[in-house]
Amino acid sequence: EVQMLESGGGLIQPGGSLRLSCAASGFTFSSYAMNWVRQAPVKGLEWVSVISGSGDITYYADFVKGRFTISRDNSKNMLYLQMNNLRADDTAVYYCAKKEVGSRPFDYWGQGTLVTVSS
Amino acid sequence: EIVMTQSPATLSVSPGERATLSCRASQRVSSNLAWYQQKPGQAPRLLIYGASTRATGIPARFSGSGSGTEFTLTISSLQSEDFAVYYCQQYNNWPPGTFGQGTKVEIK
């Protein structure tokens, strides 16, 4: 059974840093691109970043470029999101999401971790 | 960036009735369109991909259609567990795979 569990969220002041983690199991982790998707309170879904299965290719949404860094440790089946210089509008539930191979969407999502940026 | 527009924002339907949700893309996305269901406090769940293919374990009352820029999700006979928010997502232009703003299906 595919499972993904995020952790690391919490309350952080503007300008602060936070590192999110996503522990994955039930599939061959290194074979799949992994994503972070966020959802602000009472808002829709917003893609944040993706990393290839091998970890050598990454992409970011413009609104996090230069502030967030996605990474993975395939030996531990872990996905990470390092978030720096956080802003109030980064407040959201952050989900990790597995992307199926090829031209396919996200087939599995974690339960999410809440990040609140506030003074 | 491709903009996805869903309508209506809210759909009030009685249990057992049919629900029809629409999604429009600002550019052609072929059949690279997915639908997700999200219940309060839960993660989104993939329902449909390739515009019309049901994901594993999704009941047959959910069906998708369309290609290009116009897409539809139909729930043939609404069950109590189907009241939720539904999002479409294009993944033709990837990344990013842009989402619609969602349609809330509520009990009439």
Interface residues (C-beta under 8 A of the other chain):
Chain A: G44 L45 E46 W47 V50 Y59 A61 Y95 E100 S103 R104 P105 F106 D107 Y108 W109 G110 Q111 G112
Chain B: N32 A34 Y36 Q42 A43 P44 R45 L46 Y49 G50 A55 Y87 Q89 Y91 N92 W94 P95 P96 G97 T98 F99 G100 Q101 G102
